[in-house]
Amino acid sequence: MSDENKIEEEIIETDKEVQDEVQELVSEVEEESKALTPQPAKMKKHHEAKKLVEEAKSIVKASESELQDCRLLLEDDLKEYDAAKKALKVGGYNAAKDLLSELGHGTFAHDEEEDVVFEAKDDVKPIVLKDVRSGRFTGM
């Protein structure tokens, strides 16, 4: 049995050595491939600025579309709220209120809620950049 244990230990050691060698070779190949791939040339500042402006425009466009979607959802929710409020009044709220008034329960001061109107305020004018070299971009 001791011979079998020695053989198993030798197999395990050999396997570890092979794995280590393979790992070293893989890391060497990766380093060589990185050295061979051309690095992108350094962009000029105005190209970088144009790229940033394009990215900013896409972000603004995406946020405006999300804002419009939110406004539509809010309008739908407000319409559903008004419909539910009218259904409640028709469904017996007014009759119950009248019965309570006949029984002498007093007045109802909080019958009507103030209507809520959601509007976007456009206090800030959008900045229009005709050309990146105008200096407005770097002034931010």
Backbone as CSV, one residue per row, in Angstrom:
resi,resn,N_x,N_y,N_z,CA_x,CA_y,CA_z,C_x,C_y,C_z
1,MET,0.805,-1.195,0.000,0.000,0.000,0.000,0.852,1.266,0.000
2,SER,1.972,1.216,0.607,2.822,2.394,0.646,3.338,2.745,-0.737
3,ASP,3.560,1.732,-1.571,3.984,2.003,-2.939,2.877,2.722,-3.718
4,GLU,1.638,2.322,-3.473,0.508,2.966,-4.155,0.382,4.425,-3.715
5,ASN,0.591,4.688,-2.439,0.519,6.060,-1.926,1.609,6.927,-2.541
6,LYS,2.820,6.377,-2.672,3.915,7.128,-3.269,3.615,7.456,-4.730
7,ILE,3.054,6.475,-5.430,2.724,6.691,-6.843,1.651,7.771,-6.974
8,GLU,0.643,7.726,-6.111,-0.428,8.732,-6.146,0.135,10.126,-5.851
9,GLU,1.053,10.213,-4.886,1.661,11.502,-4.551,2.480,12.039,-5.720
10,GLU,3.214,11.144,-6.391,4.001,11.561,-7.549,3.097,12.043,-8.680
11,ILE,1.984,11.354,-8.872,1.029,11.758,-9.914,0.462,13.137,-9.585
12,ILE,0.119,13.355,-8.339,-0.448,14.642,-7.925,0.585,15.754,-8.111
13,GLU,1.844,15.497,-7.727,2.897,16.502,-7.888,3.139,16.819,-9.360
14,THR,3.170,15.786,-10.178,3.386,15.981,-11.611,2.236,16.781,-12.216
15,ASP,1.035,16.468,-11.799,-0.140,17.184,-12.299,-0.062,18.663,-11.923
16,LYS,0.349,18.962,-10.696,0.480,20.355,-10.263,1.547,21.085,-11.067
17,GLU,2.668,20.395,-11.314,3.739,21.009,-12.094,3.282,21.325,-13.514
18,VAL,2.542,20.403,-14.114,2.039,20.613,-15.475,1.068,21.791,-15.496
19,GLN,0.191,21.866,-14.510,-0.765,22.979,-14.455,-0.043,24.315,-14.293
20,ASP,0.996,24.344,-13.471,1.767,25.577,-13.290,2.442,26.007,-14.588
21,GLU,3.019,25.038,-15.311,3.669,25.354,-16.580,2.669,25.876,-17.604
22,VAL,1.509,25.249,-17.651,0.471,25.697,-18.587,0.038,27.115,-18.241
23,GLN,-0.118,27.398,-16.972,-0.535,28.735,-16.540,0.511,29.774,-16.933
24,GLU,1.791,29.441,-16.769,2.856,30.366,-17.152,2.850,30.620,-18.652
25,LEU,2.678,29.551,-19.428,2.653,29.703,-20.884,1.475,30.557,-21.335
26,VAL,0.329,30.346,-20.717,-0.857,31.129,-21.072,-0.630,32.599,-20.756
27,SER,-0.050,32.892,-19.606,0.188,34.296,-19.252,1.205,34.937,-20.196
28,GLU,2.236,34.169,-20.626,3.204,34.701,-21.582,2.555,35.008,-22.921
29,VAL,1.694,34.107,-23.387,1.010,34.318,-24.666,0.100,35.538,-24.580
30,GLU,-0.593,35.710,-23.465,-1.469,36.874,-23.301,-0.664,38.169,-23.325
31,GLU,0.486,38.181,-22.671,1.320,39.383,-22.660,1.826,39.712,-24.063
32,GLU,2.226,38.677,-24.809,2.709,38.904,-26.172,1.591,39.409,-27.075
33,SER,0.390,38.878,-26.896,-0.720,39.330,-27.738,-1.094,40.771,-27.422
34,LYS,-0.977,41.156,-26.158,-1.247,42.549,-25.799,-0.221,43.481,-26.427
35,ALA,1.019,43.031,-26.471,2.072,43.854,-27.056,1.892,43.993,-28.564
36,LEU,1.328,42.983,-29.206,1.164,43.015,-30.658,-0.049,43.820,-31.110
37,THR,-1.080,43.935,-30.259,-2.273,44.684,-30.661,-1.957,46.164,-30.653
38,PRO,-2.341,46.860,-31.707,-2.041,48.291,-31.774,-2.908,49.065,-30.790
39,GLN,-2.297,49.985,-30.110,-3.017,50.844,-29.184,-3.652,51.978,-29.979
40,PRO,-4.856,52.395,-29.597,-5.493,53.484,-30.340,-4.687,54.769,-30.206
41,ALA,-4.618,55.473,-31.297,-3.884,56.737,-31.290,-4.589,57.716,-30.371
42,LYS,-3.811,58.553,-29.764,-4.380,59.526,-28.841,-5.219,60.523,-29.631
43,MET,-6.465,60.657,-29.202,-7.372,61.563,-29.899,-7.034,63.007,-29.562
44,LYS,-7.320,63.842,-30.498,-7.155,65.262,-30.227,-8.303,65.715,-29.340
45,LYS,-8.086,66.823,-28.674,-9.074,67.287,-27.704,-10.409,67.606,-28.345
46,HIS,-10.403,68.173,-29.532,-11.687,68.525,-30.132,-12.445,67.272,-30.564
47,HIS,-11.745,66.187,-30.906,-12.435,64.934,-31.211,-13.050,64.348,-29.940
48,GLU,-12.301,64.437,-28.846,-12.835,63.977,-27.571,-14.054,64.799,-27.174
49,ALA,-13.973,66.102,-27.377,-15.088,66.976,-27.026,-16.309,66.657,-27.871
50,LYS,-16.097,66.425,-29.169,-17.222,66.070,-30.036,-17.851,64.759,-29.590
51,LYS,-17.019,63.820,-29.214,-17.535,62.535,-28.739,-18.349,62.732,-27.465
52,LEU,-17.844,63.557,-26.554,-18.575,63.836,-25.317,-19.897,64.535,-25.590
53,VAL,-19.905,65.452,-26.545,-21.141,66.150,-26.900,-22.158,65.158,-27.456
54,GLU,-21.718,64.254,-28.308,-22.629,63.252,-28.870,-23.186,62.348,-27.773
55,GLU,-22.334,61.933,-26.839,-22.800,61.115,-25.725,-23.803,61.885,-24.875
56,ALA,-23.525,63.161,-24.642,-24.444,63.980,-23.850,-25.781,64.130,-24.552
57,LYS,-25.739,64.310,-25.878,-26.988,64.420,-26.633,-27.799,63.139,-26.531
58,SER,-27.134,61.992,-26.606,-27.867,60.728,-26.508,-28.450,60.546,-25.110
59,ILE,-27.715,60.985,-24.085,-28.234,60.893,-22.721,-29.444,61.799,-22.551
60,VAL,-29.364,63.018,-23.073,-30.488,63.954,-22.973,-31.698,63.410,-23.715
61,LYS,-31.482,62.856,-24.892,-32.587,62.299,-25.675,-33.249,61.146,-24.924
62,ALA,-32.448,60.270,-24.328,-32.996,59.144,-23.573,-33.769,59.629,-22.352
63,SER,-33.237,60.630,-21.653,-33.932,61.130,-20.467,-35.225,61.844,-20.835
64,GLU,-35.232,62.551,-21.966,-36.467,63.207,-22.399,-37.535,62.183,-22.762
65,SER,-37.151,61.093,-23.400,-38.141,60.065,-23.737,-38.664,59.394,-22.472
66,GLU,-37.781,59.161,-21.483,-38.240,58.593,-20.219,-39.166,59.560,-19.491
67,LEU,-38.852,60.843,-19.542,-39.698,61.851,-18.907,-41.078,61.879,-19.557
68,GLN,-41.115,61.794,-20.876,-42.396,61.782,-21.581,-43.201,60.543,-21.202
69,ASP,-42.537,59.395,-21.092,-43.225,58.173,-20.678,-43.803,58.327,-19.277
70,CYS,-43.031,58.945,-18.379,-43.513,59.165,-17.013,-44.716,60.104,-16.996
71,ARG,-44.672,61.137,-17.828,-45.809,62.065,-17.896,-47.063,61.348,-18.377
72,LEU,-46.920,60.496,-19.392,-48.075,59.757,-19.894,-48.632,58.820,-18.825
73,LEU,-47.757,58.142,-18.101,-48.216,57.264,-17.025,-48.920,58.058,-15.933
74,LEU,-48.381,59.223,-15.602,-48.989,60.058,-14.579,-50.368,60.542,-15.020
75,GLU,-50.494,60.954,-16.272,-51.796,61.383,-16.785,-52.805,60.246,-16.729
76,ASP,-52.381,59.041,-17.109,-53.279,57.885,-17.043,-53.702,57.601,-15.607
77,ASP,-52.758,57.685,-14.675,-53.077,57.439,-13.272,-54.037,58.492,-12.727
78,LEU,-53.849,59.750,-13.122,-54.757,60.805,-12.664,-56.161,60.612,-13.222
79,LYS,-56.253,60.178,-14.476,-57.571,59.903,-15.059,-58.254,58.755,-14.326
80,GLU,-57.498,57.706,-14.015,-58.065,56.582,-13.274,-58.492,57.009,-11.872
81,TYR,-57.719,57.893,-11.240,-58.065,58.391,-9.916,-59.375,59.176,-9.965
82,ASP,-59.509,60.055,-10.951,-60.750,60.822,-11.085,-61.939,59.906,-11.340
83,ALA,-61.752,58.898,-12.179,-62.841,57.956,-12.460,-63.224,57.187,-11.199
84,ALA,-62.250,56.782,-10.404,-62.540,56.055,-9.167,-63.246,56.956,-8.159
85,LYS,-62.848,58.226,-8.115,-63.486,59.169,-7.192,-64.946,59.399,-7.580
86,LYS,-65.203,59.534,-8.890,-66.582,59.709,-9.351,-67.408,58.462,-9.092
87,ALA,-66.813,57.291,-9.290,-67.535,56.037,-9.041,-67.878,55.896,-7.563
88,LEU,-66.993,56.347,-6.689,-67.262,56.294,-5.257,-68.420,57.213,-4.897
89,LYS,-68.421,58.408,-5.477,-69.513,59.340,-5.185,-70.840,58.798,-5.681
90,VAL,-70.834,58.243,-6.889,-72.069,57.699,-7.455,-72.489,56.444,-6.697
91,GLY,-71.522,55.677,-6.236,-71.800,54.394,-5.595,-72.342,54.477,-4.189
92,GLY,-72.569,55.615,-3.638,-73.191,55.669,-2.331,-72.585,56.670,-1.371
93,TYR,-71.515,57.300,-1.733,-70.887,58.261,-0.833,-71.823,59.434,-0.557
94,ASN,-72.399,59.989,-1.625,-73.304,61.134,-1.435,-74.532,60.732,-0.627
95,ALA,-75.070,59.539,-0.879,-76.243,59.082,-0.128,-75.896,58.895,1.344
96,ALA,-74.735,58.332,1.627,-74.330,58.138,3.018,-74.114,59.481,3.706
97,LYS,-73.548,60.430,2.989,-73.319,61.752,3.557,-74.661,62.433,3.874
98,ASP,-75.627,62.296,2.969,-76.947,62.892,3.204,-77.636,62.250,4.404
99,LEU,-77.530,60.930,4.529,-78.137,60.249,5.680,-77.495,60.701,6.989
100,LEU,-76.180,60.848,6.994,-75.517,61.320,8.206,-75.919,62.753,8.534
101,SER,-76.122,63.574,7.511,-76.573,64.951,7.752,-77.972,64.961,8.346
102,GLU,-78.856,64.064,7.869,-80.220,63.983,8.407,-80.211,63.544,9.866
103,LEU,-79.261,62.708,10.220,-79.187,62.232,11.594,-78.504,63.236,12.510
104,GLY,-78.027,64.341,11.958,-77.453,65.408,12.766,-75.967,65.235,13.045
105,HIS,-75.268,64.651,12.161,-73.840,64.423,12.373,-73.000,65.670,12.114
106,GLY,-73.445,66.717,11.660,-72.645,67.916,11.432,-72.276,68.056,9.964
107,THR,-71.433,69.036,9.724,-71.076,69.332,8.336,-69.774,68.632,7.945
108,PHE,-69.621,68.507,6.646,-68.416,67.901,6.090,-67.590,69.008,5.441
109,ALA,-66.485,69.340,6.070,-65.661,70.438,5.574,-64.662,69.979,4.510
110,HIS,-64.361,68.718,4.475,-63.325,68.220,3.572,-63.921,67.417,2.422
111,ASP,-64.980,67.931,1.826,-65.621,67.193,0.736,-64.766,67.166,-0.523
112,GLU,-64.315,68.308,-0.948,-63.585,68.393,-2.218,-62.101,68.601,-1.960
113,GLU,-61.310,67.874,-2.691,-59.866,68.049,-2.611,-59.427,69.049,-3.662
114,GLU,-58.303,69.644,-3.403,-57.744,70.565,-4.385,-57.184,69.755,-5.549
115,ASP,-57.506,70.175,-6.767,-56.997,69.475,-7.938,-55.503,69.715,-8.067
116,VAL,-54.799,68.665,-8.399,-53.354,68.740,-8.552,-53.034,68.782,-10.033
117,VAL,-52.234,69.756,-10.417,-51.828,69.895,-11.811,-50.310,69.775,-11.865
118,PHE,-49.851,68.846,-12.686,-48.411,68.657,-12.846,-47.976,69.291,-14.147
119,GLU,-47.067,70.245,-14.028,-46.533,70.908,-15.208,-45.021,70.974,-15.092
120,ALA,-44.387,70.881,-16.208,-42.931,71.025,-16.225,-42.590,72.500,-16.366
121,LYS,-41.678,72.951,-15.546,-41.247,74.336,-15.631,-39.935,74.368,-16.393
122,ASP,-39.912,75.122,-17.438,-38.713,75.248,-18.253,-38.022,76.563,-17.927
123,ASP,-37.384,76.620,-16.750,-36.700,77.838,-16.337,-35.345,77.980,-17.018
124,VAL,-34.715,76.865,-17.310,-33.366,76.896,-17.859,-33.431,76.664,-19.358
125,LYS,-32.827,77.575,-20.093,-32.785,77.411,-21.543,-31.733,76.372,-21.898
126,PRO,-32.005,75.527,-22.872,-30.974,74.573,-23.282,-29.835,75.286,-24.005
127,ILE,-28.642,74.783,-23.819,-27.463,75.363,-24.459,-27.300,74.722,-25.821
128,VAL,-27.241,75.539,-26.837,-27.069,75.046,-28.196,-25.622,75.271,-28.601
129,LEU,-24.942,74.192,-28.919,-23.550,74.282,-29.343,-23.485,74.131,-30.849
130,LYS,-23.092,75.176,-31.513,-22.941,75.095,-32.960,-21.631,74.409,-33.308
131,ASP,-20.614,74.730,-32.549,-19.307,74.157,-32.811,-18.606,73.986,-31.474
132,VAL,-17.901,72.888,-31.317,-17.222,72.623,-30.062,-16.144,73.657,-29.798
133,ARG,-15.560,74.181,-30.818,-14.483,75.153,-30.658,-14.995,76.527,-30.244
134,SER,-16.304,76.667,-30.039,-16.840,77.971,-29.671,-16.433,78.383,-28.263
135,GLY,-15.999,77.432,-27.432,-15.569,77.763,-26.084,-16.649,77.546,-25.050
136,ARG,-17.893,77.370,-25.453,-18.967,77.166,-24.501,-18.832,75.816,-23.798
137,PHE,-18.344,74.839,-24.510,-18.230,73.503,-23.930,-17.220,73.484,-22.793
138,THR,-16.090,74.135,-22.990,-15.051,74.120,-21.965,-15.371,75.057,-20.821
139,GLY,-16.304,75.949,-20.995,-16.677,76.881,-19.943,-17.553,76.255,-18.881
140,MET,-18.034,75.057,-19.114,-18.920,74.424,-18.140,-18.138,73.891,-17.012
